[in-house]
Amino acid sequence: MTIKTRYFLFIAIIHIVVIVLSFQLLKDQKIYFFLIEVGVLISLFLAYQIYQTLIQPLQFMYTGLDAIRDQDFNIKFVETGSKEMDALIRVYNEMIQNIRQERVQVEEQHYFLNKLVNASPAGIVILDYDDHITEMNPKAEAILQLNTTWKNKALTALEHPLLLEIAQLETGTSKIISLQSASQFKVEVSHFIHRGFKRKFLLFQEVSQEILAAEKRAYGKVIRMMAHEVNNSIGAINSILHSTVDYFERIDADQDIHNALNIAIDRNDSLNQFMRNFATVVRLPPPHFEPTNLKELVLKVAQLMQHQAKAMSIDFTYHFPADSITAMIDVKQMEQVLVNIIKNALEAIEHGGTVRFHLQASPAGLVIEDNGTGIAPENKDRLFTPFYSSKPTGQGVGLTLIREVLSAHQLQFALATEADGWTRFKITWSK
């Protein structure tokens, strides 16, 4: 029962009782009866005045609450002249003014933050209380290149390698994550408070180019210095050794000494070639782009390696589309890349196996796969690390050269041994 109903009920009961009792005076005391009736009328008038004074603030409160419920903060009340009522109106108007100002401020901040998030060079992903994705800025979408709808999905449900790695991180941690494509991302997992509860958000930014440039500056300076010293020394040493060989041939010296000198010369030549291999990576020129038929390029390089593959009982198979595929590349540099990829595949197989070449038109891409021994789990995170090799006699130049050339071409690439046991090197020319 409302206050209004109870008030009217209370007033009605009192006045009905008074009127009923006043009828007892109607016969003997008519004057008192009329006076009582007049008093009842006056009382009803006063009760109405009191009702107006008491109920009007309640009606005002209901109106104000309805406005707040509807989030209409533009309604303000005019003072009525009643001291109590005007005090209430002033408090309400001041409260509404403060709410309106804070609301405008929050909306401005929210607009600014949205602009900042969308313009951020880092990928930003916001999760809900159940760690499902609610928001993702354009940079994150560009980095992840998701082909499925990500809204309200868990990180692991999207099966993106970067998100799978991030899903294992605790809140408040940061890490450099390396992917199979030699891409490296600086990742941070943090949280903010929303409605009293913690919500996660992810920050990730590709730092591959920065790290690559820093690495190249570091090893480039060292290699140039080493190559200079080695070449100068080997040139002088070989000159002396050749003179010594000629001298011993003239005097018909011991054949063992003659052989030892030739071995030393060969070893010096190998050391010189070793340094030239490193210097090639450092002095790699910018690519000279020209339209190239990828089918013809792949077949040309594969035929070059065919003799070596045949000697190892390794078959080459081709899966090419009927139409030609053209891409803008530096032919000489890309030939070096393909030679190194095929060479690694042959060495992984060792004897008796298959290397398959897949070309696709849209997007233009190449996959070279082999059924060799595969990449050991302990080595997969070190792929494309400058001059790292898992082979006992390897120099680590091949994958470093591949990374330099493909990065200079701004191509996407990845190397991994997949669940079916095949090791695949994937190159994509365009998105």
Helices and strands as residue ranges (DSSP letters): H 3-22, G 23-25, H 30-69, H 83-119, E 123-127, E 133-136, H 138-144, G 156-158, H 161-166, E 174-178, E 184-194, E 197-206, H 208-250, H 255-282, E 290-293, H 294-311, E 314-319, E 326-329, H 331-349, E 353-360, E 365-370, G 380-382, H 397-408, E 412-417, E 423-428
